Amino acid sequence: MDKKRIYLSSPTMHGDEQRFVQEAFDTNWVAPLGPNVTAFEKEIAAYTGCGHAAALSAGTAAIHMALRLLGIKQGDVVFVSDLTFSASCNPIAYENGTPVFIDAEPDTWNMSPEALKRAYEKYPNPKAVICVHLYGTPAKLDEIMEICEAHGTPLIEDAAESLGSTYRGKHTGTFGKYGIYSFNGNKIITTSGGGMFVSADGEAAKKVTFLATQARDPARHYQHSQIGYNYRMSNVTAGIGRGQLLHLEEHKAKKKEIYRKYCEAFADIPAIRMNPMNPDGDANNWLSGMAIAAESQVTPDMVMDALEEKLNAECRPIWKPMHMQPVFAACDFFAHNEDGSSVGEDVFTRGLCLPSDIKNTDEEMEAIIRTVKELF
Ligand SMILES: *Cc1c(COP(=O)(O)O)cnc(C)c1O
């Protein structure tokens, strides 16, 4: 197959990245840390209004550090979104905590406040709630925060996919006690790989920086009173991030345009529903997804196969819910529906992610839309 590949979401570079990387080379600040890291943290803090930020090697590392700050230990229960990527909950297992999965709700495909309430009936004292903003759509933060606050549970926002998304005018990632962003290769901006821990609490960000730099006590000799991690972002990587951040708003605008085009094109096909938006938020539309009506003869596999075979276009299934994963089979799960049926499972079965790469041309978008429409 020599047809040009149409990507789901690949890195989009602009040249500014190289300027910051060149600066790192010119000053021999290749590693460790250095001025790009400090500047990138300040720039993310200024852009999101999060207060304080600590640049790390991955978004997963940032979630791990948030759980470390909360002192999660053996047997501690942590409520976490069920319809997500495994990185949202793996760090709970790193600390031998017990993940309890909270179903999605149909309005935003994010954590269901109803399921969350049910989980509290069985587990009144979770040590944290990890809430994801799936595909860039903000969760129902008012409801979720109210429940968390009523129980005194700290909220960690996994905003790995939603950098640039806002809820009631405020950036996702800045509502919880702690928030995290990811700069993995397929996210809305990338550093090739990296993440950010954010918090209004400057001491928390300092503590994360300390733990992520091998927990070296302030002494001339190498002294340690705590277990540390090698989780910091390098100065070269942060340079890429600084260049990318200059283009985040432009990426967001293009992602929104892709979503708008799909919505408009499929508006006359009743069997197709695009992934939901939150009317109280402004999504970055990182990935455009669709769900097919249960009555339809068309399956997500048919759509993905057609796009793959006819256009060499990359699609992706919806994240397979965590309660369906073999590795988490023993974990508890709370469904959104009263009859115990799972919204996340339903979305997984009927949905898929469409090519959402901002470099896709108008012609490619038209071809994708035509190919999907032919199936219905
Ligand atoms: C990408 C992603 C992560 C992990 O980020 P990395 O930087 O790849 O470690 C965590 N949660 C969600 C929802 C993600 O999509």
The ligand as a Tripos MOL2 file, in Angstrom:
@<TRIPOS>MOLECULE
LIG
   15    15     1     0     0
SMALL
NO_CHARGES

@<TRIPOS>ATOM
      1 C1         -2.0110    9.7440   27.5140 C.3       1 LIG1
      2 C2         -2.7760    9.5460   28.7400 C.ar      1 LIG1
      3 C3         -2.1520    9.3780   29.9820 C.ar      1 LIG1
      4 C4         -0.6920    9.1500   30.1500 C.3       1 LIG1
      5 O1          0.1500   10.1070   29.7170 O.3       1 LIG1
      6 P1          1.6540    9.6980   29.3120 P.3       1 LIG1
      7 O2          2.3090   11.0140   29.1310 O.co2     1 LIG1
      8 O3          1.5590    8.9020   28.0480 O.co2     1 LIG1
      9 O4          2.2440    8.9120   30.4250 O.co2     1 LIG1
     10 C5         -2.9420    9.3250   31.1180 C.ar      1 LIG1
     11 N1         -4.2700    9.3890   31.0450 N.ar      1 LIG1
     12 C6         -4.9170    9.5130   29.8720 C.ar      1 LIG1
     13 C7         -6.3960    9.6130   29.8770 C.3       1 LIG1
     14 C8         -4.2020    9.5760   28.6800 C.ar      1 LIG1
     15 O5         -4.8560    9.6630   27.5150 O.3       1 LIG1
@<TRIPOS>BOND
     1     1     2 1
     2     2     3 ar
     3     2    14 ar
     4     3     4 1
     5     3    10 ar
     6     4     5 1
     7     5     6 1
     8     6     7 2
     9     6     8 1
    10     6     9 1
    11    10    11 ar
    12    11    12 ar
    13    12    13 1
    14    12    14 ar
    15    14    15 1
@<TRIPOS>SUBSTRUCTURE
     1 LIG1         1 GROUP 0 **** ****
